[in-house]
Amino acid sequence: MDLKTYLRSLSQQQKEDFATRCSCTLQHIKFVAYRAKQASETLAMAIERQSGGAVTVEELRPDLIEHWAYIRGTAKRVPEDAETLNQAA
C-alpha cells in the first residue's frame, strides 16, 4: 500500500498520532506521501514499523531496493570467485 492510501484510511487524530510515532510532523509525512519530498532511510523504516508493515520501505525508497533486500536477508548471494578462495587457502 502506498503512504497516501494509508493516510487516507486514518482519522485526523490517527494521522497526527502516526506522525508523532514516526518522530516527524504530519506535514512532512504528507510531503512524502505526495512525493514532494523523499523519506530519509530512518523515516522510511519508522513509517514501515508504525504502519505495521502496510507501507514498506521498498515503496518509500525504491532507489535503495538492494539495501532493503540485504537488510531483510532476501538479497541474492554473490558467490565468491575462485581466486579469492585460493588466496585464502
C-alpha positions as CSV (number, residue, x, y, z in Angstrom):
1,M,0.0,0.0,0.0
2,D,1.3,3.5,-0.7
3,L,1.6,6.1,2.0
4,K,-1.1,8.3,0.5
5,T,-3.6,5.5,0.6
6,Y,-2.6,4.5,4.1
7,L,-3.1,8.1,5.4
8,R,-6.5,8.3,3.8
9,S,-7.6,5.3,5.9
10,L,-6.8,7.2,9.1
11,S,-8.8,9.8,11.0
12,Q,-7.1,13.2,11.6
13,Q,-6.2,12.3,15.1
14,Q,-4.7,8.9,14.0
15,K,-2.7,10.7,11.3
16,E,-1.3,13.1,13.9
17,D,-0.5,10.2,16.3
18,F,1.1,8.3,13.4
19,A,3.4,11.2,12.6
20,T,4.3,11.6,16.2
21,R,5.2,7.9,16.5
22,C,7.4,8.4,13.4
23,S,9.2,11.3,15.1
24,C,8.0,13.6,12.3
25,T,5.4,16.2,11.6
26,L,2.2,15.3,9.8
27,Q,3.0,18.0,7.2
28,H,6.3,16.2,6.4
29,I,4.6,12.9,6.2
30,K,2.1,14.4,3.7
31,F,5.0,15.8,1.7
32,V,6.5,12.3,1.5
33,A,3.1,10.8,0.7
34,Y,2.6,13.2,-2.2
35,R,6.2,12.8,-3.4
36,A,7.1,16.4,-2.8
37,K,9.9,15.2,-0.5
38,Q,11.8,11.9,-0.2
39,A,11.7,10.0,3.0
40,S,15.1,9.5,4.7
41,E,16.1,5.9,5.3
42,T,15.3,6.4,9.0
43,L,11.8,7.9,8.3
44,A,11.1,5.1,5.8
45,M,11.9,2.5,8.4
46,A,9.8,4.3,11.0
47,I,6.8,4.5,8.6
48,E,7.0,0.8,7.9
49,R,7.3,0.0,11.6
50,Q,4.5,2.3,12.7
51,S,2.1,1.3,9.8
52,G,2.5,-2.3,10.9
53,G,4.1,-3.1,7.5
54,A,1.2,-1.7,5.5
55,V,3.6,0.8,3.9
56,T,7.1,-0.7,3.2
57,V,10.5,0.9,2.9
58,E,10.6,-0.5,-0.7
59,E,7.6,1.6,-1.6
60,L,9.0,4.7,0.0
61,R,12.6,4.3,-1.2
62,P,12.8,2.1,-4.3
63,D,16.2,3.6,-5.1
64,L,17.6,1.6,-2.2
65,I,15.9,-1.7,-3.1
66,E,19.2,-3.6,-2.9
67,H,19.9,-2.3,0.6
68,W,16.5,-3.3,1.8
69,A,16.9,-6.8,0.3
70,Y,20.2,-7.2,2.1
71,I,18.8,-5.9,5.4
72,R,15.8,-8.3,5.1
73,G,18.1,-11.2,4.2
74,T,16.4,-11.6,0.8
75,A,19.3,-10.4,-1.3
76,K,20.9,-12.9,-3.8
77,R,24.2,-14.0,-2.6
78,V,27.1,-13.3,-4.8
79,P,29.4,-16.4,-4.9
80,E,33.0,-15.8,-4.0
81,D,35.2,-16.1,-7.0
82,A,37.8,-18.9,-7.2
83,E,40.8,-16.5,-7.0
84,T,39.6,-15.1,-3.6
85,L,39.1,-18.6,-2.3
86,N,42.6,-19.7,-3.5
87,Q,44.2,-16.7,-1.8
88,A,42.6,-17.6,1.5
89,A,43.9,-21.2,1.4
